[in-house]
């Protein structure tokens, strides 16, 4: 397949560009359907004229259909998308990029999806879809699963389709207490959604951020909370997102003096309430209840997700946490990491 990709790029470079463009358009229609041409053009950053020409081709070949509500993908369109996925991977050189990153970051498994989330939010859906496939392959009866919040993790839950619904002995838990005001992205919400899809049991941690140390200690001693925290500490699979330190600090509502402290300490990454500098050192730990850093080394498998070239430093800051597991990122983050390591 790789040799075929190289040959295509040499003999019909303009054909490869057309192939990639039609793939991106068909993929976008599958995500946003029913969708009109103008909205599609805005999502992809392509002129309406090009969108019109390409969608006319897709319609003529019955890959899409046009309704009063907009364009929708057909079953034939779904089939061609799946068939093209591997070819697009090779055309972009993503398999080789994954191997390079696995070696550079010293992580067993790295998965790279096409695109850059910073430029196209649709790419986040592909990160979620790839992470969902990995999770489906590793989950076993009797597993305890802890999950953090966040938009990319939410995409993984949305994409996840279990092979069967026979995971009654699986337990799903939030990796930490709630975050911010958007309930749909909180770890409690995502834990319950994943449990529903699995037909599994779950428990919640309804504890807000920024409680006083005394209040946290008191709540943690409550029998129900104590039992949940004990289960979290015995997690088999941890699913978490990697955030930009300052963005996450603001989202969590940290006070300005704390945010200024993070700037001075050159914090670049956040994961489950811990803030790291580029060397992977903890520079701050927000007061929260949930999984602790010293418990992570006992977890059998971790799945991390992150997208966008702006997340490159954050990924590098937490690479030491992923010795037993994998990370799913996009092309933008992957290329930025490669550039940084080469120029170091």
Sine and cosine of phi, psi and omega as CSV:
sin_phi,cos_phi,sin_psi,cos_psi,sin_omega,cos_omega
0.00,0.00,-0.65,0.76,-0.01,-1.00
-0.90,0.43,-0.67,0.74,0.02,-1.00
-0.89,0.45,-0.64,0.77,0.03,-1.00
-0.88,0.47,-0.67,0.74,-0.01,-1.00
-0.88,0.48,-0.71,0.71,0.01,-1.00
-0.90,0.44,-0.65,0.76,0.01,-1.00
-0.90,0.44,-0.70,0.72,0.02,-1.00
-0.87,0.49,-0.68,0.73,-0.01,-1.00
-0.90,0.44,-0.54,0.84,-0.01,-1.00
-0.98,0.21,-0.69,0.72,-0.16,-0.99
-1.00,0.05,-0.56,0.83,0.01,-1.00
-0.67,-0.74,0.92,0.40,-0.02,-1.00
-0.84,0.54,-0.60,0.80,0.01,-1.00
-0.93,0.36,-0.51,0.86,0.04,-1.00
-0.93,0.37,-0.59,0.81,0.03,-1.00
-0.91,0.42,-0.66,0.76,0.03,-1.00
-0.89,0.46,-0.66,0.75,0.04,-1.00
-0.90,0.43,-0.67,0.74,0.02,-1.00
-0.86,0.51,-0.74,0.67,-0.02,-1.00
-0.90,0.44,-0.64,0.77,0.00,-1.00
-0.90,0.43,-0.70,0.72,0.01,-1.00
-0.92,0.39,-0.57,0.82,0.06,-1.00
-0.89,0.46,-0.73,0.69,-0.01,-1.00
-0.88,0.47,-0.66,0.75,-0.01,-1.00
-0.91,0.41,-0.72,0.70,-0.01,-1.00
-0.90,0.44,-0.65,0.76,0.01,-1.00
-0.90,0.43,-0.67,0.74,0.00,-1.00
-0.90,0.44,-0.65,0.76,0.04,-1.00
-0.89,0.46,-0.64,0.77,0.00,-1.00
-0.90,0.44,-0.52,0.86,-0.02,-1.00
-0.99,0.13,-0.60,0.80,-0.16,-0.99
-0.95,-0.32,0.07,1.00,-0.06,-1.00
-0.86,0.51,0.51,-0.86,-0.20,0.98
-0.95,0.30,0.64,-0.77,-0.12,-0.99
-0.63,-0.78,0.60,-0.80,0.04,-1.00
-1.00,0.00,0.21,-0.98,-0.06,-1.00
-0.89,0.45,-0.64,0.77,-0.07,-1.00
-0.91,0.41,-0.71,0.70,0.02,-1.00
-0.90,0.43,-0.65,0.76,0.02,-1.00
-0.89,0.46,-0.67,0.74,0.03,-1.00
-0.88,0.47,-0.65,0.76,0.02,-1.00
-0.91,0.41,-0.66,0.75,0.00,-1.00
-0.89,0.46,-0.64,0.77,-0.12,-0.99
-0.99,-0.11,-0.19,0.98,-0.04,-1.00
0.93,0.37,0.56,0.83,-0.01,-1.00
-0.88,-0.48,0.55,-0.83,-0.02,-1.00
-0.90,0.43,0.47,-0.88,0.01,-1.00
-0.89,0.47,-0.52,0.85,0.01,-1.00
-0.89,0.46,-0.71,0.70,0.02,-1.00
-0.92,0.40,-0.67,0.74,0.03,-1.00
-0.85,0.52,-0.69,0.73,-0.01,-1.00
-0.88,0.47,-0.72,0.69,-0.01,-1.00
-0.89,0.46,-0.69,0.72,-0.06,-1.00
-0.95,0.30,-0.63,0.77,0.00,-1.00
-0.94,0.33,-0.48,0.88,0.11,-0.99
-0.88,0.48,-0.69,0.72,0.04,-1.00
-0.88,0.47,-0.72,0.70,-0.03,-1.00
-0.90,0.44,-0.60,0.80,0.02,-1.00
-0.93,0.38,-0.70,0.71,-0.01,-1.00
-0.87,0.49,-0.50,0.87,-0.01,-1.00
-0.99,-0.12,0.20,0.98,0.09,-1.00
0.87,0.49,0.52,0.85,0.11,-0.99
-1.00,0.06,-0.39,0.92,0.09,-1.00
-0.68,-0.73,0.30,-0.95,0.13,-0.99
-0.77,-0.64,0.45,-0.89,-0.03,-1.00
-0.93,-0.37,0.83,-0.56,0.04,-1.00
-0.89,-0.45,0.01,-1.00,0.02,-1.00
-0.91,0.42,-0.36,0.93,-0.01,-1.00
-1.00,0.00,-0.31,0.95,-0.03,-1.00
0.64,-0.77,-0.24,-0.97,-0.03,-1.00
-1.00,0.04,0.62,-0.78,0.04,-1.00
-0.72,-0.69,0.49,-0.87,0.01,-1.00
-0.99,0.12,0.58,-0.82,0.04,-1.00
-1.00,-0.09,0.11,-0.99,0.05,-1.00
-0.89,0.45,-0.62,0.78,0.06,-1.00
-0.88,0.48,-0.60,0.80,0.05,-1.00
-0.91,0.42,-0.67,0.75,0.07,-1.00
-0.87,0.50,-0.67,0.74,-0.02,-1.00
-0.89,0.46,-0.70,0.71,-0.03,-1.00
-0.93,0.36,-0.54,0.84,0.06,-1.00
-0.87,0.49,-0.73,0.69,-0.01,-1.00
-0.90,0.43,-0.62,0.78,0.00,-1.00
-0.93,0.38,-0.54,0.84,-0.05,-1.00
-0.99,0.14,-0.32,0.95,-0.13,-0.99
-0.82,0.57,-0.75,0.66,-0.01,-1.00
-0.90,0.43,-0.63,0.78,0.00,-1.00
-0.91,0.41,-0.69,0.72,0.03,-1.00
-0.88,0.47,-0.64,0.77,0.06,-1.00
-0.82,0.57,-0.73,0.68,-0.04,-1.00
-0.95,0.31,-0.64,0.77,0.02,-1.00
-0.87,0.49,-0.58,0.81,0.01,-1.00
-0.99,0.11,-0.13,0.99,-0.02,-1.00
0.95,0.32,0.48,0.88,-0.10,-0.99
-0.96,0.27,-0.53,0.85,0.03,-1.00
-0.89,0.46,-0.70,0.71,0.03,-1.00
-0.92,0.40,-0.61,0.79,0.03,-1.00
-0.89,0.46,-0.65,0.76,0.04,-1.00
-0.88,0.48,-0.68,0.74,0.01,-1.00
-0.90,0.44,-0.68,0.73,0.02,-1.00
-0.87,0.49,-0.72,0.70,-0.04,-1.00
-0.93,0.38,-0.61,0.79,0.04,-1.00
-0.85,0.53,-0.65,0.76,0.01,-1.00
-0.96,0.28,-0.70,0.71,-0.04,-1.00
-0.90,0.43,-0.69,0.72,-0.07,-1.00
-1.00,0.01,-0.17,0.99,-0.03,-1.00
0.86,0.52,0.73,0.69,0.04,-1.00
-0.87,-0.50,0.74,-0.67,-0.08,-1.00
-0.83,0.56,-0.72,0.69,-0.10,-1.00
-0.76,-0.65,0.83,-0.55,0.09,-1.00
-0.84,-0.55,0.77,-0.64,0.04,-1.00
-0.89,-0.46,0.79,-0.62,-0.01,-1.00
-0.88,-0.47,0.79,-0.61,0.05,-1.00
-0.97,-0.24,0.44,-0.90,-0.04,-1.00
-0.91,0.42,0.56,-0.83,0.13,-0.99
0.98,-0.18,-0.07,-1.00,-0.03,-1.00
-0.65,-0.76,0.90,-0.44,-0.03,-1.00
-0.85,0.53,-0.54,0.84,0.01,-1.00
-0.89,0.47,-0.45,0.90,-0.02,-1.00
-0.98,-0.19,-0.39,0.92,-0.06,-1.00
-0.48,-0.88,0.94,-0.33,-0.03,-1.00
-0.87,0.49,-0.37,0.93,-0.01,-1.00
-0.87,0.50,-0.50,0.87,-0.04,-1.00
-0.88,0.48,-0.50,0.86,0.02,-1.00
-0.87,0.50,-0.55,0.84,0.05,-1.00
-0.90,0.44,-0.63,0.78,0.00,-1.00
-0.93,0.36,-0.60,0.80,0.09,-1.00
-0.87,0.49,-0.72,0.69,0.02,-1.00
-0.88,0.48,-0.65,0.76,-0.01,-1.00
-0.91,0.42,-0.68,0.74,0.01,-1.00
-0.91,0.41,-0.67,0.74,0.02,-1.00
-0.91,0.43,-0.60,0.80,0.02,-1.00
-0.90,0.45,-0.62,0.79,0.03,-1.00
-0.90,0.43,-0.67,0.74,0.02,-1.00
-0.89,0.46,-0.72,0.69,-0.02,-1.00
-0.88,0.48,-0.68,0.73,0.00,-1.00
-0.88,0.48,-0.54,0.84,-0.03,-1.00
-0.98,0.22,-0.42,0.91,-0.11,-0.99
-0.97,-0.24,-0.33,0.94,-0.07,-1.00
-0.91,0.42,0.66,-0.76,-0.01,-1.00
-0.76,-0.65,0.41,-0.91,0.08,-1.00
-0.83,0.56,0.65,-0.76,0.04,-1.00
1.00,0.02,-0.09,1.00,-0.01,-1.00
-0.93,0.38,0.54,-0.84,0.21,-0.98
-0.96,-0.29,0.78,-0.62,-0.09,-1.00
-0.87,-0.50,0.77,-0.64,0.10,-0.99
-0.92,-0.39,0.63,-0.78,-0.10,-0.99
-0.66,-0.75,0.68,-0.73,0.06,-1.00
-1.00,-0.01,0.05,-1.00,0.06,-1.00
-1.00,0.00,-0.14,-0.99,0.06,-1.00
0.86,-0.51,0.38,-0.93,-0.08,-1.00
-0.94,0.33,-0.59,0.81,-0.02,-1.00
-0.96,0.29,-0.64,0.77,0.08,-1.00
-0.89,0.46,-0.61,0.79,0.03,-1.00
-0.87,0.49,-0.61,0.79,0.04,-1.00
-0.91,0.42,-0.57,0.82,0.05,-1.00
-0.89,0.45,-0.71,0.70,0.00,-1.00
-0.89,0.45,-0.66,0.75,0.02,-1.00
-0.87,0.49,-0.60,0.80,-0.07,-1.00
-0.99,0.14,-0.35,0.94,-0.15,-0.99
-0.93,0.37,0.80,-0.59,0.09,-1.00
-0.79,-0.62,0.96,-0.27,-0.03,-1.00
-0.90,0.43,0.51,-0.86,0.04,-1.00
-0.93,0.38,-0.50,0.87,0.11,-0.99
-0.49,-0.87,0.11,-0.99,-0.05,-1.00
-0.92,-0.39,0.65,0.76,-0.11,-0.99
-0.90,-0.44,0.87,0.50,-0.01,-1.00
-0.83,-0.55,0.69,0.72,-0.07,-1.00
-0.89,0.45,-0.46,0.89,-0.02,-1.00
-1.00,-0.04,0.12,0.99,0.09,-1.00
-1.00,0.06,0.58,-0.82,0.00,-1.00
-0.84,-0.54,0.77,-0.64,0.00,-1.00
-0.91,-0.42,0.71,-0.71,-0.07,-1.00
-0.68,-0.74,0.50,-0.86,0.19,-0.98
-0.95,0.31,0.65,-0.76,-0.02,-1.00
-0.96,0.28,-0.36,0.93,0.04,-1.00
-0.41,-0.91,0.06,-1.00,-0.01,-1.00
-0.91,0.41,-0.07,-1.00,-0.10,-1.00
-0.94,0.34,0.25,-0.97,-0.01,-1.00
-0.64,-0.77,0.76,-0.65,0.14,-0.99
0.88,0.48,-0.33,-0.94,-0.09,-1.00
-0.96,-0.28,-0.26,0.96,-0.05,-1.00
-0.99,0.11,0.99,-0.14,-0.10,-0.99
-0.87,0.50,-0.56,0.83,-0.09,-1.00
-0.91,0.41,-0.30,0.95,-0.01,-1.00
-0.95,-0.32,0.07,1.00,0.00,-1.00
-0.97,0.24,0.48,-0.88,-0.04,-1.00
-0.88,0.47,-0.56,0.83,0.05,-1.00
-0.87,0.50,-0.73,0.69,-0.01,-1.00
-0.89,0.46,-0.72,0.69,-0.05,-1.00
-0.93,0.37,-0.58,0.82,0.04,-1.00
-0.89,0.45,-0.69,0.73,0.00,-1.00
-0.93,0.38,-0.60,0.80,0.02,-1.00
-0.92,0.40,-0.68,0.73,0.02,-1.00
-0.91,0.42,-0.67,0.74,0.02,-1.00
-0.87,0.49,-0.64,0.77,0.01,-1.00
-0.88,0.47,-0.69,0.72,0.00,-1.00
-0.91,0.42,-0.54,0.84,-0.02,-1.00
-1.00,0.09,-0.27,0.96,-0.16,-0.99
0.93,0.36,0.50,0.86,-0.10,-1.00
-0.97,-0.24,0.16,-0.99,0.07,-1.00
-1.00,0.04,0.33,-0.95,0.02,-1.00
-0.39,-0.92,0.31,-0.95,0.13,-0.99
-0.71,-0.70,0.38,-0.93,-0.03,-1.00
-0.90,-0.43,0.34,-0.94,0.11,-0.99
-0.86,-0.51,1.00,0.03,-0.04,-1.00
-1.00,0.05,0.94,0.34,-0.03,-1.00
-0.77,-0.64,0.87,-0.50,-0.01,-1.00
-0.95,0.31,0.36,-0.93,0.09,-1.00
-0.95,0.32,0.28,-0.96,0.19,-0.98
0.93,0.36,0.38,0.92,0.17,-0.99
-0.95,0.32,0.38,-0.93,0.04,-1.00
-0.92,0.40,0.37,-0.93,0.00,-1.00
-0.84,0.54,-0.65,0.76,0.00,-1.00
-0.90,0.44,-0.67,0.74,0.00,-1.00
-0.91,0.41,-0.67,0.74,0.01,-1.00
-0.89,0.46,-0.68,0.73,0.01,-1.00
-0.89,0.45,-0.63,0.78,0.00,-1.00
-0.92,0.38,-0.72,0.70,-0.01,-1.00
-0.90,0.43,-0.63,0.78,-0.05,-1.00
-0.90,0.43,-0.32,0.95,0.00,-1.00
-1.00,0.02,-0.16,0.99,0.05,-1.00
-0.90,0.44,0.72,-0.69,-0.10,-0.99
-0.78,0.63,-0.71,0.70,-0.04,-1.00
-0.90,0.43,-0.72,0.69,0.00,-1.00
-0.92,0.39,-0.66,0.75,0.00,-1.00
-0.87,0.49,-0.66,0.75,0.01,-1.00
-0.91,0.42,-0.67,0.74,0.02,-1.00
-0.90,0.43,-0.69,0.73,0.00,-1.00
-0.90,0.43,-0.56,0.83,0.05,-1.00
-0.91,0.43,-0.66,0.75,0.04,-1.00
-0.91,0.42,-0.66,0.75,0.02,-1.00
-0.87,0.50,-0.64,0.77,-0.03,-1.00
-0.93,0.38,-0.30,0.95,0.01,-1.00
-0.96,-0.28,0.46,0.89,-0.03,-1.00
-0.89,0.46,0.63,-0.78,0.10,-0.99
-1.00,-0.05,-0.64,0.77,-0.02,-1.00
-0.79,-0.62,0.79,-0.62,0.05,-1.00
-0.91,-0.42,0.82,-0.58,0.04,-1.00
-0.92,-0.39,0.84,-0.55,-0.06,-1.00
-0.52,-0.86,0.43,-0.90,0.09,-1.00
-0.99,-0.14,0.42,-0.91,0.04,-1.00
-0.94,-0.35,0.83,-0.56,-0.08,-1.00
-0.93,-0.37,0.36,-0.93,0.17,-0.98
-0.96,0.29,0.76,-0.66,-0.15,-0.99
-0.82,0.57,-0.80,0.60,-0.10,-1.00
-0.94,0.35,-0.61,0.79,0.05,-1.00
-0.90,0.44,-0.68,0.74,0.00,-1.00
-0.93,0.36,-0.60,0.80,0.03,-1.00
-0.87,0.49,-0.67,0.74,0.02,-1.00
-0.93,0.37,-0.64,0.77,0.00,-1.00
-0.91,0.42,-0.57,0.82,0.01,-1.00
-0.98,0.19,-0.11,0.99,0.03,-1.00
0.97,0.22,0.47,0.88,0.05,-1.00
-0.92,0.40,0.52,-0.85,-0.03,-1.00
-0.93,0.37,0.44,-0.90,-0.05,-1.00
-0.85,0.53,-0.63,0.78,0.06,-1.00
-0.87,0.50,-0.57,0.82,0.03,-1.00
-0.94,0.33,-0.67,0.75,0.02,-1.00
-0.89,0.45,-0.65,0.76,0.05,-1.00
-0.90,0.45,-0.62,0.79,0.06,-1.00
-0.88,0.47,-0.68,0.74,0.02,-1.00
-0.89,0.45,-0.62,0.79,0.06,-1.00
-0.88,0.47,-0.73,0.69,-0.04,-1.00
-0.91,0.41,-0.52,0.85,0.02,-1.00
-1.00,0.07,0.03,1.00,0.03,-1.00
0.83,0.56,0.70,0.71,0.07,-1.00
-0.93,0.36,0.71,-0.70,-0.03,-1.00
-0.84,-0.55,-0.30,0.95,-0.11,-0.99
-0.69,-0.72,0.46,-0.89,0.12,-0.99
-0.69,-0.72,0.70,-0.71,0.09,-1.00
-0.50,-0.87,0.78,-0.63,-0.03,-1.00
0.63,0.77,0.73,0.69,0.13,-0.99
1.00,0.02,-0.10,1.00,0.03,-1.00
-0.98,-0.17,0.61,-0.79,0.02,-1.00
-0.91,-0.42,0.75,-0.66,-0.12,-0.99
-0.85,-0.52,0.53,-0.85,0.20,-0.98
-1.00,0.03,-0.01,-1.00,-0.10,-1.00
-0.90,0.44,-0.42,0.91,0.02,-1.00
-0.99,0.16,-0.04,1.00,0.01,-1.00
1.00,0.05,0.18,0.98,0.01,-1.00
-1.00,0.09,0.64,-0.77,0.05,-1.00
-0.97,0.25,0.84,-0.54,0.02,-1.00
-0.95,-0.30,-0.26,0.97,0.01,-1.00
-0.27,-0.96,0.56,-0.83,0.05,-1.00
-0.75,-0.66,0.92,-0.39,-0.02,-1.00
-0.95,0.32,0.52,-0.85,0.01,-1.00
-0.95,0.31,0.92,-0.39,0.04,-1.00
-0.36,-0.93,0.28,-0.96,0.01,-1.00
-0.95,-0.31,0.72,-0.69,0.01,-1.00
0.41,-0.91,-0.40,-0.92,-0.06,-1.00
-0.90,0.43,0.63,-0.77,-0.01,-1.00
-0.97,-0.26,0.46,-0.89,-0.09,-1.00
-0.87,0.49,-0.60,0.80,-0.03,-1.00
-0.95,0.30,-0.19,0.98,0.05,-1.00
-1.00,0.04,-0.29,0.96,-0.10,-1.00
-0.91,0.41,-0.55,0.83,-0.04,-1.00
-0.89,0.45,-0.31,0.95,-0.01,-1.00
-1.00,-0.04,-0.07,1.00,-0.04,-1.00
-0.98,0.19,0.71,-0.71,-0.08,-1.00
-0.93,0.36,-0.65,0.76,-0.07,-1.00
-0.48,-0.87,0.69,-0.73,0.03,-1.00
-0.84,-0.55,0.62,-0.78,0.10,-1.00
-0.86,-0.51,0.90,-0.43,0.04,-1.00
-0.96,-0.28,0.56,-0.83,0.04,-1.00
-0.76,-0.65,0.65,-0.76,0.03,-1.00
-0.30,-0.95,0.62,-0.79,-0.02,-1.00
-0.64,-0.76,0.52,-0.85,0.05,-1.00
0.96,-0.28,0.64,-0.77,0.02,-1.00
-0.87,0.50,-0.44,0.90,0.01,-1.00
-0.94,0.35,-0.20,0.98,0.00,-1.00
-1.00,-0.05,0.03,1.00,-0.09,-1.00
-0.84,0.54,-0.77,0.64,-0.02,-1.00
-0.90,0.43,-0.62,0.79,0.01,-1.00
-0.89,0.46,-0.66,0.75,0.02,-1.00
-0.89,0.46,-0.72,0.70,-0.01,-1.00
-0.90,0.44,-0.51,0.86,-0.03,-1.00
-0.94,0.35,-0.45,0.89,-0.05,-1.00
-0.92,-0.40,0.21,0.98,-0.03,-1.00
-0.85,0.53,-0.49,0.87,-0.03,-1.00
-0.93,0.37,-0.26,0.97,0.00,-1.00
-0.99,0.10,-0.18,0.98,-0.17,-0.98
-0.94,-0.33,0.54,0.84,0.01,-1.00
-0.92,0.38,-0.50,0.87,0.02,-1.00
-0.90,-0.44,0.99,0.16,0.00,-1.00
0.38,-0.93,-0.49,-0.87,-0.07,-1.00
-0.52,-0.85,0.24,-0.97,0.12,-0.99
-0.75,-0.66,0.66,-0.75,0.09,-1.00
-0.93,-0.38,0.84,-0.54,-0.01,-1.00
-0.70,-0.72,0.04,-1.00,0.05,-1.00
-0.97,-0.25,0.11,-0.99,-0.05,-1.00
-0.87,0.50,-0.61,0.79,-0.01,-1.00
-0.87,0.49,-0.76,0.65,0.02,-1.00
-0.90,0.44,-0.67,0.74,-0.03,-1.00
-0.87,0.49,-0.75,0.66,-0.01,-1.00
-0.91,0.41,-0.57,0.82,0.02,-1.00
-0.92,0.38,-0.61,0.79,0.05,-1.00
-0.90,0.43,-0.70,0.71,0.02,-1.00
-0.86,0.51,-0.71,0.70,0.00,-1.00
-0.88,0.48,-0.68,0.73,-0.02,-1.00
-0.89,0.45,-0.72,0.69,-0.04,-1.00
-0.91,0.41,-0.58,0.82,0.01,-1.00
-0.94,0.34,-0.57,0.82,-0.06,-1.00
-1.00,0.02,-0.07,1.00,-0.06,-1.00
-0.94,0.35,0.00,0.00,0.00,0.00
